[in-house]
Amino acid sequence: MLKQRVITAAVLLALLLPALFAASPWPFAVLTLLMVGAAGWEWGRLNSASPALSIVMGVVLAAACVLALAGGWIRPGPSPAWWLACGVWVLGGGVALRVGPLAWPGLPRAARWLLGLVLLWTAWLALASAKVVGTPFLLSLFALVWVADISAYFGGRAFGRRKLALAISPGKSWEGVWSGMVGVLVLAGVWIYVDRATQTTSPSVFTLLLNRLDVGGLALALVFLSAMSVVGDLIESLVKRAAGAKDSSGLLPGHGGVLDRIDALLPVLPIAMALSFV
């Protein structure tokens, strides 16, 4: 399993990094369109769609992203879509986590399908727009989620006592969540120092938020983003548990599916755009 995970991670990085740093935006756009289409297919499978309909859902989602790209919707700056996604994740996520996995299948299937596709579409819009802001901005968002997850894992193993959501993800603890937040705050401090030392003209999300919100506002924003990364992870775990599935699919050997790898990013991307641009 470990060997599979390492090989898959190496292949993903070999695809992602050249696309991310390419002079043309198209390699990154094509790669992420394939990923979001696969995520749409996985969402359908986890929510009782037939195999054929799940494929259609993935294709429709990717087509909707292409239309947004062609329509000029991919751009830095404020957008009502970011705040709409923020509201849905905060309110809807809270309700979903409160009712738990047993109540999820009781919701109308069409509503579940539409909700997932809309949230995936909005996350892709935020991802593509973040790339337009600048590669350092997008990389810092990735790093925020990765550091929150890694810090939560090790903090939970070392200090975890109180379970966060036993019915959804038994391994998560409150101590892990707090450790993730501390890790992100430390990351922000280091990244801001590097931004200032190098006098970069393309700031990270941390520097941009600091310039907008000052130190106190930055800390609150980062704690909120860290918390929402946990919500994204828990929501996907809830849907998988309701479906009786261990992974969203087997597309990524050793890692599960695309949704298993991007779940924490789904709320963070649009919310970070909302906080960064008003």
Backbone as JSON, one array per atom type, in Angstrom:
{
  "sequence": "MLKQRVITAAVLLALLLPALFAASPWPFAVLTLLMVGAAGWEWGRLNSASPALSIVMGVVLAAACVLALAGGWIRPGPSPAWWLACGVWVLGGGVALRVGPLAWPGLPRAARWLLGLVLLWTAWLALASAKVVGTPFLLSLFALVWVADISAYFGGRAFGRRKLALAISPGKSWEGVWSGMVGVLVLAGVWIYVDRATQTTSPSVFTLLLNRLDVGGLALALVFLSAMSVVGDLIESLVKRAAGAKDSSGLLPGHGGVLDRIDALLPVLPIAMALSFV",
  "N": [[0.83, -1.21, 0.0], [1.92, 1.28, 0.85], [3.94, 1.57, -1.05], [2.42, 1.81, -3.38], [1.08, 4.22, -2.8], [3.22, 6.04, -2.76], [4.2, 5.87, -5.38], [1.94, 6.69, -6.87], [1.62, 9.3, -5.84], [4.0, 10.44, -6.74], [3.63, 10.35, -9.51], [1.39, 12.03, -9.76], [2.46, 14.49, -8.88], [4.38, 14.81, -10.85], [2.77, 15.39, -12.99], [1.27, 17.58, -12.1], [3.05, 19.71, -11.25], [4.62, 20.61, -13.58], [2.43, 21.5, -15.13], [1.43, 23.48, -13.51], [3.45, 25.42, -13.47], [3.77, 26.05, -16.1], [4.09, 28.25, -18.92], [1.87, 28.72, -20.52], [-1.64, 28.78, -19.8], [-3.13, 26.56, -20.41], [-2.26, 23.76, -20.02], [-2.58, 23.43, -17.21], [-5.31, 24.02, -16.97], [-6.5, 21.97, -18.51], [-5.65, 19.65, -17.13], [-6.83, 20.05, -14.59], [-9.5, 20.14, -15.33], [-9.94, 17.51, -16.16], [-9.64, 16.28, -13.7], [-11.72, 17.41, -12.15], [-13.9, 16.53, -13.59], [-13.68, 13.77, -13.16], [-14.1, 13.8, -10.41], [-16.77, 14.62, -10.34], [-17.97, 12.37, -11.5], [-17.35, 10.48, -9.51], [-18.83, 11.56, -7.39], [-21.47, 11.15, -8.27], [-21.55, 8.3, -8.25], [-21.27, 7.82, -5.5], [-23.65, 8.74, -4.61], [-25.86, 7.23, -5.35], [-26.36, 7.27, -8.12], [-26.76, 5.84, -11.38], [-24.3, 3.83, -13.18], [-24.03, 4.85, -15.83], [-25.3, 7.36, -15.64], [-23.64, 8.56, -13.76], [-21.3, 8.92, -15.23], [-22.26, 10.74, -17.11], [-22.79, 12.89, -15.41], [-20.19, 13.61, -14.64], [-19.17, 14.44, -17.13], [-20.91, 16.55, -17.77], [-20.32, 18.32, -15.7], [-17.6, 18.94, -16.23], [-17.99, 20.13, -18.74], [-19.49, 22.37, -17.98], [-17.55, 23.77, -16.59], [-15.78, 24.34, -18.68], [-17.41, 26.04, -20.21], [-17.63, 28.19, -18.43], [-14.97, 29.01, -18.45], [-14.68, 29.74, -21.15], [-16.51, 31.8, -21.19], [-15.3, 33.85, -19.84], [-15.33, 33.93, -17.08], [-13.32, 33.24, -15.41], [-11.28, 34.83, -13.43], [-9.28, 37.04, -11.41], [-10.28, 38.6, -8.31], [-13.29, 39.96, -6.73], [-16.33, 38.02, -6.38], [-19.75, 37.07, -6.5], [-20.12, 34.34, -6.41], [-18.16, 33.27, -4.75], [-18.89, 34.04, -2.15], [-21.43, 32.9, -2.02], [-20.81, 30.17, -2.15], [-19.35, 30.04, 0.22], [-21.37, 30.53, 2.15], [-23.01, 28.28, 1.7], [-21.28, 26.17, 2.38], [-20.71, 26.72, 5.08], [-23.26, 26.89, 6.4], [-24.76, 24.71, 5.27], [-22.88, 22.67, 5.6], [-22.67, 22.59, 8.39], [-25.25, 21.72, 9.09], [-25.35, 19.21, 7.79], [-23.3, 17.79, 9.13], [-24.38, 17.75, 11.63], [-26.73, 16.16, 11.42], [-25.7, 13.78, 10.48], [-24.42, 10.68, 8.93], [-26.55, 8.87, 8.62], [-28.86, 10.26, 7.95], [-28.31, 11.38, 5.49], [-28.8, 9.76, 3.07], [-31.55, 10.02, 3.0], [-32.2, 12.41, 1.86], [-33.47, 13.94, -1.15], [-32.35, 12.38, -4.13], [-31.76, 13.84, -6.47], [-31.37, 16.39, -5.44], [-29.06, 16.0, -3.92], [-27.26, 15.28, -5.93], [-27.2, 17.66, -7.48], [-26.3, 19.55, -5.6], [-23.67, 18.64, -5.0], [-22.44, 18.83, -7.55], [-22.63, 21.56, -8.07], [-21.07, 22.63, -5.98], [-18.59, 21.49, -6.6], [-18.16, 22.65, -9.1], [-18.01, 25.38, -8.42], [-15.75, 25.29, -6.8], [-13.83, 24.61, -8.72], [-13.92, 26.91, -10.33], [-12.9, 28.75, -8.48], [-10.35, 27.65, -8.12], [-9.2, 27.9, -10.71], [-9.33, 30.69, -10.95], [-7.69, 31.44, -8.84], [-5.26, 30.59, -9.84], [-4.92, 32.46, -11.85], [-4.56, 34.74, -10.3], [-2.0, 34.25, -9.34], [0.77, 31.99, -9.34], [2.2, 31.65, -6.83], [0.17, 32.41, -5.04], [-1.78, 30.41, -5.43], [-0.26, 28.11, -4.8], [0.23, 28.61, -2.11], [-2.31, 28.26, -1.05], [-2.72, 25.53, -1.52], [-0.66, 24.6, 0.15], [-1.56, 25.5, 2.64], [-3.78, 23.82, 3.12], [-2.53, 21.3, 3.01], [-0.65, 21.48, 5.12], [-2.35, 21.93, 7.29], [-3.68, 19.47, 7.34], [-1.56, 17.61, 7.72], [-0.44, 18.52, 10.15], [-2.66, 18.2, 11.8], [-2.91, 15.44, 11.74], [-0.52, 14.46, 12.99], [-0.66, 15.89, 15.4], [-3.07, 14.95, 16.4], [-2.46, 12.22, 16.77], [-0.52, 12.43, 18.74], [-1.66, 13.92, 20.85], [-4.38, 13.51, 20.83], [-7.49, 13.16, 22.37], [-10.21, 13.81, 22.72], [-12.87, 12.96, 20.73], [-13.76, 14.15, 17.51], [-15.84, 13.77, 15.55], [-17.32, 11.13, 15.92], [-19.15, 9.36, 14.68], [-18.72, 9.81, 12.05], [-15.98, 10.15, 11.26], [-13.92, 8.38, 12.9], [-11.23, 8.63, 13.61], [-10.51, 11.28, 13.91], [-9.77, 14.07, 16.03], [-10.45, 16.69, 18.45], [-8.14, 17.82, 19.4], [-6.43, 17.31, 17.29], [-7.53, 18.99, 15.34], [-7.01, 21.53, 16.45], [-4.22, 21.41, 16.45], [-3.76, 21.4, 13.71], [-4.58, 24.0, 13.09], [-2.66, 25.51, 14.46], [-0.37, 24.72, 13.07], [-0.9, 25.86, 10.55], [-0.87, 28.59, 11.19], [1.82, 28.91, 11.9], [3.01, 28.25, 9.44], [2.04, 30.4, 7.93], [3.36, 32.58, 9.12], [6.05, 32.03, 8.45], [5.9, 32.04, 5.65], [5.07, 34.65, 5.06], [7.26, 36.07, 6.01], [9.2, 35.21, 4.16], [8.05, 36.19, 1.8], [8.33, 38.96, 2.26], [11.08, 39.2, 2.55], [12.02, 38.52, 0.06], [10.75, 40.34, -1.45], [8.58, 39.87, -3.18], [6.5, 40.21, -6.05], [4.26, 38.85, -6.51], [2.08, 37.93, -4.38], [1.54, 35.59, -1.64], [-1.4, 33.89, -0.35], [-1.34, 34.39, 2.33], [0.15, 36.77, 2.75], [-1.42, 38.5, 1.26], [-3.86, 38.44, 2.68], [-2.96, 39.45, 5.1], [-2.28, 42.07, 4.39], [-4.81, 43.05, 3.86], [-6.33, 42.57, 6.18], [-4.9, 42.96, 8.53], [-2.96, 41.77, 11.42], [-4.55, 40.47, 13.42], [-6.96, 39.97, 12.03], [-5.94, 38.36, 9.99], [-5.12, 36.08, 11.47], [-7.61, 35.15, 12.44], [-8.89, 34.61, 9.99], [-7.27, 32.55, 8.99], [-7.6, 30.56, 10.92], [-10.31, 30.08, 10.51], [-10.27, 29.15, 7.8], [-8.73, 26.85, 8.15], [-10.46, 25.38, 9.78], [-12.58, 25.03, 7.98], [-11.38, 23.41, 6.09], [-11.33, 21.04, 7.46], [-14.06, 20.6, 7.67], [-14.7, 20.14, 4.96], [-13.34, 17.71, 4.56], [-14.72, 16.09, 6.43], [-17.33, 16.14, 5.41], [-17.08, 14.75, 3.0], [-16.3, 12.28, 4.05], [-18.62, 11.67, 5.45], [-20.47, 11.31, 3.33], [-19.31, 9.12, 2.04], [-19.47, 7.21, 4.1], [-22.22, 7.02, 4.36], [-22.77, 5.85, 1.94], [-21.56, 3.45, 2.25], [-18.94, 3.11, 1.44], [-15.39, 2.81, 1.26], [-13.5, 4.34, -0.11], [-13.68, 7.1, -2.46], [-13.35, 6.27, -5.06], [-11.36, 4.03, -7.11], [-9.47, 5.31, -8.59], [-6.98, 6.45, -8.04], [-4.45, 4.67, -7.2], [-3.72, 3.44, -3.99], [-4.42, 5.83, -2.85], [-7.1, 6.16, -3.08], [-9.8, 7.9, -4.43], [-10.31, 10.81, -6.58], [-11.88, 12.68, -5.17], [-11.18, 11.97, -2.59], [-8.7, 13.12, -2.37], [-9.06, 15.83, -2.78], [-10.97, 16.79, -1.08], [-10.72, 18.48, 1.22], [-9.89, 20.81, 0.03], [-12.09, 21.77, -1.34], [-14.02, 23.49, 0.09], [-12.17, 25.41, 0.96], [-10.95, 26.75, -1.22], [-12.95, 28.51, -2.61], [-13.73, 30.03, -0.38], [-11.37, 31.2, 0.5], [-10.88, 32.86, -1.69], [-13.07, 34.55, -1.4], [-12.45, 35.84, 1.02], [-10.1, 37.08, 0.35], [-10.61, 38.88, -1.69], [-12.66, 41.55, -1.91]],
  "CA": [[0.0, 0.0, 0.0], [2.79, 2.45, 0.91], [4.61, 1.69, -2.34], [1.41, 2.35, -4.31], [0.85, 5.62, -2.46], [4.38, 6.83, -3.16], [4.24, 5.91, -6.85], [0.83, 7.54, -7.33], [1.94, 10.69, -5.49], [5.07, 10.91, -7.63], [3.03, 10.58, -10.83], [0.54, 13.22, -9.67], [3.33, 15.66, -8.83], [5.02, 14.95, -12.17], [1.78, 16.0, -13.87], [0.78, 18.85, -11.57], [4.03, 20.8, -11.17], [4.86, 21.24, -14.89], [1.22, 22.22, -15.56], [1.29, 24.66, -12.67], [4.46, 26.42, -13.78], [3.83, 26.27, -17.55], [3.8, 29.61, -19.35], [0.5, 28.71, -21.02], [-2.6, 28.32, -18.79], [-3.91, 25.41, -20.87], [-1.96, 22.48, -19.36], [-3.21, 23.39, -15.89], [-6.76, 23.98, -17.17], [-6.89, 20.64, -18.99], [-5.44, 18.7, -16.05], [-7.85, 20.22, -13.54], [-10.8, 19.76, -15.89], [-10.02, 16.05, -16.07], [-9.81, 15.91, -12.29], [-13.04, 17.79, -11.67], [-14.83, 15.61, -14.24], [-13.6, 12.51, -12.42], [-14.75, 14.02, -9.11], [-18.21, 14.6, -10.58], [-18.33, 10.96, -11.69], [-17.32, 9.84, -8.19], [-19.96, 12.06, -6.6], [-22.65, 10.43, -8.7], [-21.48, 6.93, -7.76], [-21.48, 7.8, -4.05], [-25.0, 9.21, -4.29], [-26.89, 6.34, -5.92], [-26.58, 7.43, -9.55], [-26.37, 4.67, -12.15], [-22.98, 4.02, -13.8], [-24.12, 5.73, -17.01], [-25.61, 8.71, -15.19], [-22.45, 9.09, -13.09], [-20.41, 9.4, -16.29], [-22.89, 11.95, -17.65], [-22.59, 13.96, -14.43], [-18.81, 14.07, -14.76], [-19.01, 15.15, -18.4], [-21.65, 17.81, -17.66], [-19.55, 19.2, -14.81], [-16.44, 19.43, -16.98], [-18.49, 21.04, -19.77], [-19.87, 23.62, -17.31], [-16.3, 24.48, -16.31], [-15.29, 24.86, -19.97], [-18.25, 27.19, -20.56], [-17.22, 29.3, -17.57], [-13.68, 29.46, -18.95], [-14.92, 30.44, -22.42], [-17.3, 33.0, -20.92], [-14.51, 34.86, -19.15], [-15.63, 33.96, -15.65], [-12.11, 32.93, -14.66], [-10.51, 36.05, -13.27], [-9.09, 37.4, -10.01], [-11.18, 39.64, -7.83], [-14.5, 39.53, -6.01], [-17.4, 37.36, -7.13], [-20.82, 36.55, -5.63], [-20.0, 32.88, -6.31], [-17.33, 32.89, -3.6], [-19.67, 34.2, -0.92], [-22.49, 31.9, -2.05], [-20.2, 28.9, -1.75], [-19.01, 30.16, 1.63], [-22.6, 30.34, 2.91], [-23.47, 26.89, 1.59], [-20.39, 25.3, 3.14], [-20.83, 26.97, 6.52], [-24.59, 26.51, 6.89], [-25.07, 23.34, 4.87], [-21.94, 21.75, 6.24], [-23.05, 22.44, 9.78], [-26.46, 20.88, 9.16], [-25.01, 17.84, 7.4], [-22.53, 17.15, 10.19], [-25.27, 17.58, 12.78], [-27.67, 15.05, 11.21], [-24.89, 12.59, 10.36], [-24.53, 9.88, 7.71], [-27.8, 8.13, 8.5], [-29.9, 11.11, 7.35], [-27.92, 11.82, 4.15], [-29.51, 9.08, 1.99], [-32.95, 10.39, 3.01], [-32.4, 13.6, 1.03], [-33.73, 13.58, -2.56], [-31.11, 12.13, -4.87], [-31.49, 14.94, -7.4], [-30.82, 17.51, -4.66], [-27.68, 15.65, -3.57], [-26.45, 15.37, -7.16], [-27.04, 19.07, -7.86], [-25.47, 20.22, -4.59], [-22.28, 18.25, -5.19], [-21.92, 19.36, -8.81], [-22.48, 23.02, -7.93], [-19.92, 22.91, -5.12], [-17.39, 21.15, -7.37], [-18.01, 23.67, -10.14], [-17.54, 26.61, -7.78], [-14.37, 25.07, -6.37], [-12.96, 24.69, -9.9], [-13.84, 28.34, -10.68], [-11.97, 29.38, -7.54], [-9.02, 27.12, -8.42], [-8.72, 28.54, -11.93], [-9.15, 32.11, -10.67], [-6.5, 31.55, -7.99], [-4.1, 30.46, -10.73], [-4.78, 33.74, -12.53], [-3.97, 35.65, -9.32], [-0.57, 33.98, -9.36], [1.14, 30.66, -8.87], [2.45, 31.64, -5.38], [-1.11, 32.47, -4.33], [-2.4, 29.08, -5.49], [0.57, 27.18, -4.04], [0.04, 28.85, -0.68], [-3.59, 27.64, -0.68], [-2.45, 24.1, -1.41], [0.17, 24.38, 1.34], [-2.41, 25.69, 3.81], [-4.57, 22.6, 3.34], [-1.63, 20.19, 3.3], [-0.07, 21.64, 6.46], [-3.43, 21.71, 8.25], [-3.93, 18.03, 7.41], [-0.41, 16.92, 8.31], [-0.34, 18.91, 11.56], [-3.77, 17.58, 12.51], [-2.62, 14.01, 11.87], [0.48, 14.22, 14.02], [-1.17, 16.4, 16.67], [-4.09, 14.01, 16.88], [-1.8, 11.0, 17.26], [0.25, 12.72, 19.95], [-2.44, 14.53, 21.94], [-5.82, 13.3, 20.65], [-8.27, 12.52, 23.43], [-11.64, 14.03, 22.51], [-13.23, 12.69, 19.34], [-14.43, 15.26, 16.83], [-17.09, 13.32, 14.92], [-17.12, 9.69, 16.02], [-20.0, 8.63, 13.75], [-18.32, 10.12, 10.67], [-14.55, 9.88, 11.08], [-13.51, 8.06, 14.27], [-9.83, 8.94, 13.87], [-10.27, 12.72, 14.09], [-9.96, 14.58, 17.38], [-10.39, 18.14, 18.58], [-6.73, 18.21, 19.55], [-5.89, 17.32, 15.94], [-8.0, 20.21, 14.67], [-6.24, 22.66, 16.97], [-2.85, 21.27, 15.96], [-3.78, 21.85, 12.32], [-4.65, 25.46, 13.08], [-1.35, 26.02, 14.87], [0.53, 24.48, 11.95], [-1.18, 26.84, 9.5], [-0.39, 29.89, 11.66], [3.28, 28.9, 11.77], [3.29, 28.33, 8.01], [1.77, 31.77, 7.48], [4.45, 33.44, 9.57], [7.25, 31.76, 7.65], [5.68, 32.43, 4.25], [5.04, 36.12, 5.01], [8.66, 36.51, 6.15], [9.87, 34.96, 2.87], [7.5, 37.16, 0.84], [8.91, 40.28, 2.51], [12.53, 39.15, 2.33], [12.28, 38.44, -1.38], [10.02, 41.44, -2.07], [7.86, 39.28, -4.3], [5.4, 41.0, -6.62], [3.11, 37.95, -6.6], [2.0, 37.52, -2.98], [0.8, 34.41, -1.2], [-2.67, 34.21, 0.29], [-1.06, 34.88, 3.68], [0.52, 38.18, 2.64], [-2.57, 39.25, 0.76], [-4.81, 38.58, 3.79], [-2.35, 40.35, 6.09], [-2.42, 43.44, 3.89], [-6.22, 43.43, 3.9], [-7.02, 42.37, 7.45], [-3.97, 43.12, 9.65], [-2.53, 40.53, 12.04], [-5.67, 39.8, 14.07], [-7.86, 39.47, 11.0], [-5.27, 37.24, 9.33], [-5.19, 34.9, 12.34], [-9.0, 34.66, 12.42], [-9.16, 34.06, 8.67], [-6.56, 31.28, 8.85], [-8.3, 29.59, 11.77], [-11.56, 29.74, 9.8], [-9.94, 28.32, 6.64], [-8.32, 25.54, 8.66], [-11.68, 24.69, 10.22], [-13.38, 24.64, 6.81], [-10.73, 22.27, 5.45], [-11.8, 19.88, 8.22], [-15.46, 20.39, 7.27], [-14.69, 19.49, 3.66], [-12.93, 16.32, 4.78], [-15.79, 15.38, 7.13], [-18.49, 15.98, 4.53], [-16.81, 13.63, 2.09], [-16.35, 11.06, 4.86], [-20.04, 11.42, 5.73], [-21.1, 10.77, 2.12], [-18.78, 7.77, 1.84], [-20.03, 6.33, 5.13], [-23.62, 6.8, 4.01], [-22.79, 4.96, 0.77], [-20.88, 2.21, 2.59], [-17.72, 3.05, 0.63], [-14.15, 3.2, 1.94], [-12.89, 5.39, -0.93], [-14.6, 7.64, -3.46], [-13.16, 5.39, -6.21], [-10.02, 3.46, -7.11], [-8.72, 5.95, -9.67], [-5.63, 6.78, -7.62], [-4.03, 3.54, -6.37], [-3.11, 3.79, -2.72], [-4.98, 7.08, -2.34], [-8.56, 6.2, -3.26], [-10.26, 8.62, -5.6], [-10.01, 12.24, -6.68], [-12.53, 13.37, -4.05], [-10.41, 11.7, -1.37], [-7.52, 13.97, -2.36], [-9.36, 17.26, -2.89], [-12.13, 17.13, -0.26], [-10.45, 19.63, 2.08], [-9.73, 21.99, -0.81], [-13.35, 22.22, -1.94], [-14.5, 24.73, 0.72], [-11.1, 26.39, 1.2], [-10.66, 27.55, -2.41], [-13.84, 29.68, -2.79], [-13.76, 30.87, 0.83], [-10.14, 32.01, 0.46], [-11.1, 33.9, -2.68], [-14.01, 35.51, -0.82], [-11.77, 36.63, 2.05], [-8.96, 37.82, -0.23], [-11.05, 39.91, -2.63], [-14.0, 42.09, -1.57]],
  "C": [[0.86, 1.26, 0.0], [3.49, 2.68, -0.43], [3.66, 2.28, -3.38], [1.19, 3.84, -4.07], [2.0, 6.5, -2.96], [4.43, 6.97, -4.68], [3.16, 6.84, -7.39], [1.1, 9.01, -7.04], [3.0, 11.26, -6.41], [4.52, 11.21, -9.03], [2.18, 11.84, -10.83], [1.38, 14.49, -9.65], [4.02, 15.9, -10.17], [4.07, 15.56, -13.19], [1.43, 17.41, -13.42], [1.81, 19.97, -11.67], [4.36, 21.41, -12.53], [3.66, 22.03, -15.38], [1.08, 23.51, -14.78], [2.24, 25.78, -13.07], [4.59, 26.69, -15.29], [3.46, 27.71, -17.88], [2.36, 29.74, -19.85], [-0.45, 28.21, -19.92], [-3.27, 27.01, -19.16], [-3.53, 24.08, -20.23], [-2.62, 22.35, -18.0], [-4.73, 23.28, -16.03], [-7.22, 22.59, -17.58], [-6.77, 19.61, -17.87], [-6.53, 18.82, -14.99], [-9.25, 19.92, -14.05], [-10.99, 18.25, -15.85], [-10.28, 15.61, -14.64], [-11.21, 16.24, -11.79], [-14.11, 16.92, -12.33], [-14.86, 14.27, -13.54], [-14.27, 12.64, -11.06], [-16.27, 14.04, -9.25], [-18.73, 13.19, -10.78], [-18.36, 10.23, -10.34], [-18.49, 10.28, -7.32], [-21.26, 11.34, -6.98], [-22.67, 9.01, -8.17], [-21.77, 6.84, -6.28], [-22.9, 8.16, -3.67], [-26.07, 8.53, -5.15], [-27.23, 6.62, -7.37], [-26.12, 6.15, -10.26], [-24.99, 4.89, -12.75], [-23.02, 4.99, -14.98], [-24.38, 7.18, -16.59], [-24.41, 9.35, -14.49], [-21.46, 9.64, -14.11], [-20.96, 10.69, -16.88], [-22.67, 13.12, -16.7], [-21.17, 14.51, -14.5], [-18.58, 14.89, -16.02], [-19.7, 16.52, -18.34], [-20.89, 18.8, -16.78], [-18.35, 19.78, -15.54], [-16.86, 20.42, -18.06], [-18.88, 22.39, -19.17], [-18.63, 24.44, -16.97], [-15.72, 25.09, -17.59], [-16.09, 26.09, -20.38], [-17.89, 28.41, -19.71], [-15.89, 29.89, -18.03], [-13.85, 30.27, -20.24], [-15.67, 31.74, -22.21], [-16.55, 34.09, -20.17], [-14.79, 34.97, -17.67], [-14.4, 33.69, -14.79], [-11.26, 34.18, -14.58], [-10.34, 36.34, -11.78], [-10.08, 38.47, -9.6], [-12.42, 39.08, -7.18], [-15.51, 38.87, -6.94], [-18.47, 36.91, -6.15], [-20.72, 35.04, -5.44], [-19.19, 32.47, -5.08], [-18.13, 32.97, -2.31], [-20.84, 33.22, -0.86], [-21.96, 30.55, -1.61], [-19.84, 28.9, -0.27], [-20.24, 29.91, 2.5], [-23.08, 28.91, 2.88], [-22.59, 25.97, 2.43], [-20.56, 25.49, 4.65], [-22.17, 26.47, 7.05], [-24.92, 25.06, 6.55], [-24.15, 22.32, 5.5], [-22.29, 21.52, 7.69], [-24.26, 21.54, 9.95], [-26.14, 19.43, 8.86], [-24.26, 17.12, 8.51], [-23.39, 16.91, 11.43], [-26.17, 16.36, 12.62], [-26.93, 13.74, 11.0], [-25.18, 11.77, 9.11], [-25.85, 9.14, 7.55], [-28.88, 8.94, 7.79], [-29.58, 11.48, 5.9], [-28.68, 11.09, 3.04], [-31.0, 9.44, 1.93], [-33.24, 11.65, 2.21], [-32.68, 13.16, -0.4], [-32.43, 13.44, -3.34], [-30.76, 13.29, -5.8], [-30.88, 16.13, -6.67], [-29.37, 17.23, -4.29], [-26.77, 15.76, -4.79], [-26.15, 16.83, -7.49], [-26.12, 19.79, -6.89], [-24.0, 19.91, -4.81], [-21.69, 18.85, -6.45], [-21.71, 20.86, -8.72], [-21.26, 23.36, -7.08], [-18.6, 22.57, -5.82], [-17.11, 22.19, -8.45], [-17.46, 24.96, -9.56], [-16.09, 26.47, -7.31], [-13.41, 25.15, -7.56], [-12.83, 26.15, -10.36], [-12.84, 29.05, -9.78], [-10.54, 28.93, -7.8], [-8.42, 27.82, -9.64], [-8.47, 30.03, -11.72], [-7.93, 32.35, -9.79], [-5.23, 31.43, -8.81], [-3.85, 31.76, -11.48], [-4.18, 34.78, -11.57], [-2.45, 35.49, -9.3], [-0.26, 32.61, -8.82], [1.48, 30.64, -7.38], [1.17, 31.68, -4.56], [-1.75, 31.08, -4.28], [-1.59, 28.07, -4.69], [0.39, 27.36, -2.54], [-1.3, 28.28, -0.18], [-3.44, 26.13, -0.56], [-1.69, 23.81, -0.11], [-0.65, 24.53, 2.62], [-3.17, 24.41, 4.14], [-3.67, 21.43, 3.7], [-1.07, 20.28, 4.72], [-1.14, 21.44, 7.53], [-3.68, 20.22, 8.44], [-2.79, 17.29, 8.1], [-0.28, 17.24, 9.8], [-1.46, 18.28, 12.38], [-3.5, 16.09, 12.73], [-1.64, 13.75, 13.02], [0.03, 14.75, 15.39], [-2.22, 15.49, 17.26], [-3.49, 12.74, 17.44], [-1.09, 11.25, 18.59], [-0.63, 13.14, 21.12], [-3.93, 14.19, 21.9], [-6.49, 12.55, 21.78], [-9.77, 12.62, 23.13], [-11.98, 13.88, 21.03], [-14.04, 13.85, 18.76], [-15.78, 14.86, 16.28], [-17.04, 11.8, 14.83], [-17.92, 8.92, 14.99], [-19.57, 8.81, 12.29], [-16.89, 9.72, 10.41], [-13.93, 9.63, 12.45], [-12.08, 8.48, 14.6], [-9.56, 10.4, 14.19], [-10.59, 13.14, 15.52], [-9.92, 16.1, 17.38], [-8.94, 18.61, 18.7], [-6.04, 18.23, 18.18], [-6.28, 18.57, 15.18], [-7.2, 21.41, 15.14], [-4.79, 22.61, 16.52], [-2.74, 21.73, 14.51], [-3.8, 23.37, 12.23], [-3.31, 26.09, 13.46], [-0.34, 25.86, 13.73], [0.35, 25.51, 10.85], [-0.7, 28.23, 9.92], [1.13, 29.98, 11.56], [3.69, 29.01, 10.3], [3.11, 29.75, 7.49], [2.89, 32.72, 7.88], [5.71, 33.27, 8.74], [7.08, 32.28, 6.23], [5.68, 33.95, 4.1], [6.46, 36.68, 5.13], [9.41, 36.35, 4.82], [9.37, 35.94, 1.82], [8.16, 38.52, 1.0], [10.41, 40.29, 2.22], [12.87, 39.15, 0.85], [11.59, 39.55, -2.15], [9.26, 40.97, -3.32], [6.73, 40.2, -4.76], [4.14, 40.15, -6.79], [2.9, 37.33, -5.22], [1.26, 36.21, -2.77], [-0.53, 34.85, -0.62], [-2.44, 34.8, 1.68], [-0.71, 36.37, 3.66], [-0.66, 39.01, 2.19], [-3.59, 39.48, 1.87], [-4.26, 39.51, 4.87], [-2.51, 41.8, 5.66], [-3.85, 43.94, 3.98], [-6.76, 43.51, 5.32], [-6.18, 42.67, 8.68], [-3.77, 41.77, 10.36], [-3.71, 39.76, 12.66], [-6.64, 39.21, 13.07], [-7.26, 38.29, 10.26], [-5.39, 35.97, 10.17], [-6.59, 34.3, 12.33], [-9.33, 34.0, 11.09], [-8.5, 32.7, 8.51], [-7.16, 30.19, 9.72], [-9.59, 29.13, 11.1], [-11.29, 28.83, 8.61], [-9.51, 26.92, 7.08], [-9.53, 24.73, 9.09], [-12.5, 24.21, 9.03], [-12.72, 23.51, 6.03], [-11.15, 20.97, 6.15], [-13.24, 19.56, 7.84], [-15.53, 19.7, 5.91], [-14.33, 18.02, 3.75], [-14.07, 15.52, 5.41], [-17.0, 15.16, 6.25], [-18.27, 14.82, 3.57], [-16.83, 12.31, 2.83], [-17.79, 10.67, 5.18], [-20.72, 10.77, 4.53], [-20.61, 9.35, 1.85], [-19.36, 6.79, 2.85], [-21.49, 6.03, 4.83], [-23.75, 5.82, 2.85], [-22.16, 3.6, 1.08], [-19.6, 2.01, 1.81], [-16.51, 3.49, 1.46], [-13.49, 4.37, 1.22], [-13.92, 5.9, -1.93], [-14.51, 6.88, -4.77], [-11.78, 4.77, -6.08], [-9.14, 4.08, -8.17], [-7.26, 6.21, -9.31], [-5.14, 5.68, -6.69], [-3.28, 3.97, -5.11], [-3.68, 5.03, -2.08], [-6.5, 7.11, -2.4], [-8.93, 6.91, -4.54], [-9.87, 10.09, -5.57], [-10.63, 13.0, -5.51], [-11.79, 13.15, -2.74], [-9.21, 12.63, -1.25], [-7.86, 15.46, -2.34], [-10.46, 17.7, -1.93], [-11.9, 18.37, 0.61], [-10.29, 20.92, 1.29], [-11.06, 22.59, -1.26], [-13.93, 23.45, -1.25], [-13.43, 25.81, 0.81], [-10.9, 27.3, 0.0], [-11.62, 28.73, -2.57], [-13.86, 30.6, -1.57], [-12.51, 31.75, 0.88], [-10.27, 33.13, -0.56], [-12.04, 34.97, -2.12], [-13.31, 36.42, 0.19], [-10.67, 37.52, 1.46], [-9.4, 38.98, -1.1], [-12.49, 40.32, -2.29], [-14.26, 43.31, -2.42]]
}
